[in-house]
């Protein structure tokens, strides 16, 4: 029924990149700690970096459980389900790392997300995941559901924030700088968002990216 893969490529990569939503699961080392499961769904905010590495954009919110768990132990599972077409579930089990705004790697990582304006959604970090186990299962019990469009509420809420006000928003939230279980979450004060990376178009002209 299921199959294990050595790489994220071919049909597997195509399936992952076509999905409009995926789920990220993490947990603290403490056996009594809070397991977290988060849906991720802004179009263009997920990217396959190479055959063993994926990444997604971590946007503003009232919690930072995934960030806190990754800072403590790095364990993460990502899951995609086929809600249309042939049934399928794909899971990537691996080690994740939050790359924050002031990390030298942050700006270059944004090149993998050309369709997302990082100034709109209150971008906090890029989550980079190295796959240790890649597998799929049947998904026979997953229902059919249709995708209409992305909600615009998140962009409308955070597009009006600048670096200062966004940092103030995070500082007011109980579970952003610290997780529900008291683990270190998003480092504050919030660093300034670096300028958008530049890319080269097909004609060789340098253009400013949308992120």
SULJOGI-V121803 format. One record per backbone hydrogen bond with DSSP energy under -0.5 kcal/mol. NH is the residue of the N-H (numbers start at 0). CO is the residue of the C=O. If there is no record, write none. Layout:
BEGIN
NH;CO / NH;CO
END
This chain:
BEGIN
2;135 / 4;133 / 7;50 / 8;6 / 11;8 / 12;8 / 13;9 / 14;10 / 15;11 / 16;12 / 17;13 / 18;14 / 18;15 / 21;39 / 22;78 / 23;37 / 24;76 / 25;35 / 32;29 / 34;32 / 35;25 / 37;23 / 39;21 / 42;40 / 44;41 / 46;54 / 48;46 / 48;52 / 49;52 / 52;49 / 53;128 / 54;46 / 55;126 / 56;44 / 57;124 / 58;56 / 59;120 / 63;174 / 67;63 / 68;64 / 69;65 / 70;66 / 71;67 / 72;68 / 73;68 / 75;93 / 76;24 / 77;91 / 78;22 / 79;89 / 81;87 / 82;80 / 88;136 / 89;79 / 90;134 / 91;77 / 92;90 / 92;132 / 93;75 / 94;129 / 95;73 / 96;127 / 98;96 / 98;125 / 99;97 / 100;123 / 102;99 / 105;102 / 108;104 / 109;105 / 110;107 / 111;108 / 112;109 / 115;112 / 117;115 / 119;116 / 120;116 / 122;117 / 123;57 / 124;57 / 125;98 / 126;55 / 126;124 / 127;96 / 127;125 / 128;53 / 129;94 / 130;51 / 130;128 / 131;92 / 132;92 / 133;4 / 134;90 / 135;2 / 136;88 / 141;138 / 144;82 / 147;145 / 155;151 / 156;152 / 157;153 / 158;154 / 160;157 / 165;161 / 166;162 / 167;163 / 168;164 / 169;165 / 170;166 / 171;167 / 172;168 / 172;169 / 174;61 / 175;172 / 176;172 / 178;182 / 181;178 / 184;176 / 185;175 / 198;206 / 200;204 / 203;200 / 206;198 / 208;196
END
